[in-house]
């Protein structure tokens, strides 16, 4: 593991200013807004819409950001903070900082959907993330909707920590297979995303008529899974005449079919002329999510893994208590970055009551947070409100779009640097010293 994150703020500042003497600027912008603007200019309309967009009128996306402005840090003076450490322990593993790379689906959109012909191959997305995470020692939460099979991402991570985010498929055999593969890939926890059993009304994608999964983008975990491939084979076998003539295709349809063929295992030409690539996409759309799950179903998952189980999407204390009562080992307070329900409560506004409910239930269950985090100051606020750690999402994806692994590494370093400096200026030298006393009101 890389050395503990100690006084990283001064170190990062000094490196940037020293490079500036020679006319070199940061790899990616340090300002969250400038970072997002630069990524928007680099990515295609469809790629940007999927990564940055949210549900409906985007009110929940805005609420997540606005919420951070309502919680004000109180600076403190004359406190010895000459030596600081961001080191923390999560699920028994010591980490250099309370920050994880959150799961992001269809990550290839950041490296392939780029303006000006600079696109990299789809499978280059997660390895670039893994390279940055390995250098920093921060965990990666591997997505079910990844553009790279989890085994390849695990190999790129080496000894660096990784968790697996599970979208609970409508087919239990696929869900179980994913969990087994995650265990074999060295994942240290399963994060079950609860809030996407149906896809939210994502207007930016709808207006473009664009869903990456319908083009086989972001379904590498499924295409590499034996249980899923068995379902595809069954679909092909029961198709009356897979070679029957289809209606005259449009150019867009041809491009979509080509995307399916390129993503599906095997030679592209064979996939174009055979039924399996299209059948795989149709099968995925059939089995992606399951809306019949209840808390009692956690017992089924608990029987199939010894890994810690965290549930993601918690925004109410009663749901947190129910999750713990039914076998969850921790919770992630999240509204999916505003992507699922428009005009929903800001995730940050639910963090303190959920954290209180969890701590009243047990002192050992971790509380994590995502949604709206854009900076180290935001991480500080989440920690102060009760989070043990934070999942970083869109910002590092923007860094990936701009500069690959270097961009991911730079974004995470900037976040850690600002967290460290915010702690120093608030009178905290360790993460466990951050609490609600650091906030006004």
Buried (B, 14 or more C-beta within 10 A) or exposed (E): EEEBBBBBBBBBBEEBEEEEEEEEEBBBBBBBEEBBEBBBEBBBBBBBBBBBBBBBEBBBBBBBBBBBEEBEBEEBEEEEBEEBBBBBBBBEEEBBBBBBBBBBBBBBBBBBBBEEEEBBEBBBBBBBBBBBBBBBBBBBBBBBBBBBBBBBBBBBBEEBBBBBBBBBBBBBBBBBBBBBBBBEBBBBBBBBBBBBBEBBBBBBBEEBEBBBBBBBBBBBBBBBBEBBBBBBBEBBEEBEEBEEEEEEEEEEEEEBBBBBBBBBEEEBEEBBEBBBBBBBBBBBEEBBBBEEBEBEBBEBBBEBBEBBBBBBBBBBBEBBBBBBEBBBBBBBBBBBBBBBBBEBBBBBBBBBBBBBBBEEBEEEBBBBBBBBBBBBBBBBBBBBBBBBBBBBBBBBBBBBBBBBBBBBBBBBBBBBBBBBBBBBBBBBBBBBBBEEEBBEE
